[in-house]
Amino acid sequence: MSDLKAAALEYHMSPRPGKTSVELTKPTSSARDLALAYSPGVAEPVREIADDPALAYKYTNKGNLVAVVSDGTAVLGLGDTGPLASKPVMEGKAVLFKRFAGVDVFDIEVASESPQAFIDTVRRISITFGGINLEDIKAPECFDIERALIEQCDIPVFHDDQHGTAIVTAAGMLNALDIAGKKLEDAKIVCLGAGAAATACMKLLISLGAKLENIYMVDRKGVIHSGRDDLNQYKAAFAHATDQHTLEQAMEGADVFVGLSGPNLLSAENLKRMADNPIVFASSNPDPEIRPELAHATRSDVIMATGRSDYPNQVNNVLCFPFIFRGALDVRATRINEEMKIAAVHAVRELAKLPCPAEVCAAYGLEKLEFGRNYILPKPIDSRLITLVADAVARAAIDSGVATLPYPENYPLQSVDDVFKF
């Protein structure tokens, strides 16, 4: 057994199984406390909520509670492990929500016989929560599931594998393009992979100014182009007329490579085909499409990002999803829309340009971190994420008309400790 495997299993097992628990927020030391917590006192908020359902936000934990829900069909890089085996990941997501944004989470693993059964289950329990984070659901079912739940629920529904990845990728991409002296609207982009994350990444880049005709999405059969007759509706949205039908052809003169596929699928030869100052986001985890060592040995001018924490420029969803929900919950948004996602992109992007605090540098064993080729994205432990991203998302929700509360009195938050200060 490897050291990592042994350590990971011990971590999840001891001193008690799992990574989360339920904490009490009210005193329970006296008979009166218990009478208020349960019978007979609990009847009073029940009556209030029965008369006005919105009061559930005042008398229960609904407003700070998110469901992290999975069917276990696309767990990490492990594939369809089933819902029960996905539970450690969902608990892990709960840890990140709580640690970075003070958001409470119930992880819910659903053994569903069909996408419709999953939709029905989540819709029926959605009134318990202030938001729903969908996780590790395979494509293309995840697209239909998310769309249906957004339509059927009156709280934010967000599939992090799609949009969290897209937001962080876009933030880093805009910064990398700035450093390379290029513009998004002019960039030739090759995306290896055509699943949930790839689709969301390309859609968001288009929202930010990328041109569809400059995007070459590649699946197992080659470039997705208008001459193919084997495309589902999600892939067909990226098809356009081109005579570049192979990955090798698409890589000629490409400014950007986005890998959301599998390990070692970008060869040194294809990297050489790219334009000057190529930008490579090799996000396959744990093994990227090309190892940074090989990429830098092949091209000294490459700007490189991966999904790994042991290399610079980690594309890590924790840079956005806790704070997107924080901002959405705090203005009681009914959904997370495109405006809120774009606001998160720019907030994450701009944070990387600010001087990095000494304590963040020290945590990574560095004397300093400065905006540049090896620092295009902030670090997850940067406490300013909750300040900047939650604030930007809350403001975007208000400006776009999906917020049902005004701008919070305690904003901008300075830390997780500020969440319940008013």
Secondary structure, DSSP 8 states (H G I E B T S, - for coil): --HHHHHHHHHHHSSSSSS------S--SSHHHHHHHSTTTTHHHHHHHHH-GGGHHHHSSGGGEEEEEE-SSSBTTTB---TGGGHHHHHHHHHHHHHHH--EEEEEE---SSHHHHHHHHHHHGGG-SEEEE-S--TTHHHHHHHHHHHH-SS-EEEHHHHHHHHHHHHHHHHHHHHHT--GGG--EEEE--SHHHHHHHHHHHHTT--GGGEEEEETTEE-BTT-S---HHHHTT-B--S--SHHHHHTT-SEEEE-S-TT-S-HHHHHTS-SS-EEEE--SSS-SS-HHHHHHH-TT-EEEES-TTSSSB--GGGTHHHHHHHHHHTT-S---HHHHHHHHHHHHHHTTS---HHHHHHTT-S---SBTTBSS--TT-THHHHHHHHHHHHHHHHTT--SS-S-TT-S--SGGGTT--
